[in-house]
């Protein structure tokens, strides 16, 4: 495996890690609170910020990969024409 293969594997794992982080955070901190999540027991501070950052990283990486795949597909179509 060359450097390109390792980079490709990492590109596939980053969105998965971000999404799993968001899901684990939600399962631990958000879902148990229910709809009445008000008061001193509600986590404010770093946990929601980390969740937002992980989700943002997941969305940005997913969009970047979609753009890259779209460009590769259009290049292949142009090469066949």
C-alpha positions in Angstrom: 0.0 0.0 0.0 1.3 3.4 -0.9 0.7 6.8 0.6 -2.4 7.2 -1.5 -4.1 4.1 -0.2 -3.4 5.2 3.4 -4.8 8.6 2.7 -7.9 7.1 1.1 -8.5 4.9 4.1 -8.2 7.9 6.4 -10.6 9.9 4.2 -13.2 7.2 4.7 -12.7 6.9 8.4 -12.9 10.6 9.4 -16.6 11.0 8.6 -17.4 7.7 10.4 -15.5 8.7 13.5 -17.2 12.1 13.5 -20.6 10.6 13.2 -20.0 7.9 15.8 -18.7 10.6 18.2 -21.9 12.6 17.7 -24.1 9.4 18.1 -22.3 8.4 21.4 -22.6 12.0 22.7 -26.3 12.0 22.0 -26.8 8.6 23.6 -24.9 9.6 26.7 -25.9 13.2 27.3 -28.9 14.2 25.2 -31.4 11.3 25.0 -31.5 10.6 28.7 -32.6 14.2 29.5 -35.8 13.9 27.5 -37.9 16.8 26.3 -37.7 18.6 29.7 -33.9 19.3 29.4 -33.8 22.5 31.6 -31.9 23.3 34.7 -28.6 22.7 36.4 -28.4 19.0 35.2 -28.1 20.0 31.6 -24.6 19.9 30.1 -23.5 23.2 28.8 -19.9 23.9 28.0 -17.5 21.5 26.3 -19.7 18.4 25.6 -22.1 20.3 23.2 -19.2 22.1 21.6 -17.4 18.9 21.0 -20.5 17.3 19.5 -21.1 20.3 17.2 -17.4 20.2 16.1 -17.6 16.5 15.4 -20.8 16.9 13.4 -19.4 19.9 11.5 -16.2 17.9 10.7 -18.4 15.0 9.5 -20.5 17.3 7.2 -17.6 19.2 5.8 -15.6 16.0 5.1 -18.7 14.3 3.5 -19.2 17.4 1.3 -15.6 17.5 0.3 -15.7 13.8 -0.7 -18.9 14.3 -2.7 -17.3 17.2 -4.6 -14.1 15.1 -5.2 -16.2 12.1 -6.5 -18.2 14.4 -8.7 -15.1 15.9 -10.2 -13.6 12.4 -10.8 -16.8 11.2 -12.4 -17.1 14.2 -14.7 -13.4 13.8 -15.7 -14.1 10.1 -16.6 -17.2 11.1 -18.6 -15.2 13.7 -20.5 -12.4 11.2 -21.2 -14.8 8.7 -22.7 -16.4 11.4 -25.0 
